[in-house]
Amino acid sequence: MTTHPSGLVTEAFEAQRDRLRAVAYRVLGSHADAEDVVQEAWMRLVRQDTATIGNLAGWLTTVVGRISLDLLRSRQAHPETPYGQEFSALMVTPDDAPAPDEQVALADSVGLALLVVLDSLTPSERLAFVLHDMFAVPFHEIGQILGKSADATKVIASRARRKVQTVDQPADPGREHREVVQAFRAAALGGDFEALLRVLDPNVKLTVDTPDGMVVTLGATEVAAGARMFSGEVARHRPVLVNGVPGHMSWRPDGSPLSVIAVTVTEGWITAIHIVVDPAKLASIHLPDPA
């Protein structure tokens, strides 16, 4: 029998939602995955006899931790994500709007550089480090998620901390990424072929998600020629954050979305560009309004 939470439990969950989302995001590094994890935690709460829960905040943190850990382990077992599935999980927000609370906290305490470092940790190390060092969850509670003793969990967290401290982190990868994306956007909208070549890696890969399937283009010259097509049909455009990373979005003159562009920047060069122009895909993504 399904137990339906009372209004008080629902309110208590909503009061915890932002914190739970922040926990999941720091563990997983994906806003879309974090939203899914929090929703799954809610569904489990719906099925739970809440009278058996002594500490709702602790129970929810444990549930979110377990779901996130399972997802991290699944990523390791199946590292390749189907391209269509990757774009179905896009979260697009205005780059000039106030960032969500978790993005503000991330900029203060984690940063994009640390997210890269966290990707080098094992799932157990990442969970232990995030929960203890960022959210002060006691080792015995983390150990319950990992199936380890408190002492063993402390060793795992300590090992993760040493790895984080010994990895050189870029000074401000977010700023560099944004500057490169801005240069690409200006060159593409202006149809400036030479300027495009100055920001594109010679082996850059462009993947366009169209109604007829994926179209892949390789090489800076070919990609620059293709990118110039966006200089014509665009009526409005604006910088956006695509899963928290600087990108770009355009609209047609009639106000309908034309494209969402996600850009991968490596050492100051654009190494990959993913563009969604499929109207059905665009309709499935919550998109900001034109600037």
Secondary structure, DSSP 4 states (H G I P E B T S, - for coil): -PPPPPHHHHHHHHHHHHHHHHHHHHHHS-HHHHHHHHHHHHHHHHHS-GGG-S-HHHHHHHHHHHHHHHHHHHHHHS-PPPHHHHHHT--EEETTSPPPHHHHHHHHHTHHHHHHHHTTS-HHHHHHHIIIIIH---HHHHHHHHT--HHHHHHHHHHHHHHHHHS---S-HHHHHHHHHHHHHHHHHHT-HHHHHHHEEEEEEEEEEETTEEEEEESHHHHHHHHGGGGTS-SEEEEEEETTEEEEEEE-TTS-EEEEEEEEEETTEEEEEEEE--HHHHHHS--PPP-
